[in-house]
Amino acid sequence: TVTILFLIALKVAASTLLNELKGISPISLLDDIFDNLDATRSANLLQFLRENDFGQTFITDTRRDRIE
């Protein structure tokens, strides 16, 4: 879990830096990360993505109920 959270933090930091330096929002792909996170962290991540502008974010998951 710690590794996944670290990678997510790096992706957010890179996206923010690119947006600040170049004025563009990158396209992000979060591929099946929810299997590695508990329900609380998954919900917090989705809320964080909804509340902040990171450009286009594609999320894949094997469970439909988590992404609806």
C-alpha positions in Angstrom: 0.0 0.0 0.0 2.8 2.4 0.9 4.4 1.9 -2.5 1.1 2.6 -4.4 0.5 5.7 -2.3 4.0 6.9 -3.1 3.5 6.4 -6.8 0.2 8.2 -6.7 1.9 11.1 -4.9 4.6 11.2 -7.6 2.0 11.2 -10.4 0.1 14.1 -8.7 3.3 16.1 -8.1 4.5 15.5 -11.7 1.1 16.6 -13.1 1.1 19.7 -10.9 4.6 20.7 -11.8 4.0 20.2 -15.5 0.9 22.3 -15.3 2.7 25.1 -13.4 5.8 25.1 -15.7 4.2 24.5 -19.1 0.6 25.5 -18.5 -0.7 22.2 -19.8 -2.5 19.4 -18.0 -1.3 16.0 -18.9 -3.4 12.9 -19.5 -3.1 10.5 -16.6 -3.8 6.8 -16.5 -4.6 5.0 -13.2 -4.6 1.4 -14.2 -6.3 -1.0 -11.8 -4.8 0.6 -8.7 -7.8 0.1 -6.4 -7.0 -3.6 -5.9 -4.0 -2.3 -3.9 -5.9 0.2 -1.8 -8.5 -0.3 0.9 -12.0 1.2 0.6 -11.2 4.4 2.5 -8.1 5.2 0.5 -9.8 4.5 -2.7 -12.7 6.8 -1.8 -10.2 9.5 -0.7 -8.3 9.2 -4.0 -11.5 9.5 -6.1 -12.7 12.5 -4.0 -9.2 14.2 -4.4 -9.3 13.7 -8.2 -12.8 15.1 -8.4 -11.9 18.2 -6.4 -8.7 19.1 -8.1 -8.0 19.7 -11.8 -5.4 17.3 -13.1 -6.6 17.3 -16.7 -7.9 14.1 -18.2 -7.7 11.1 -16.0 -8.5 7.6 -17.2 -9.2 5.0 -14.5 -9.5 1.3 -15.0 -10.8 -1.2 -12.5 -12.0 -4.7 -12.5 -15.0 -4.0 -10.2 -17.8 -1.8 -11.7 -19.2 -0.8 -8.4 -16.0 1.1 -7.4 -16.0 3.3 -10.5 -19.7 4.2 -10.8 
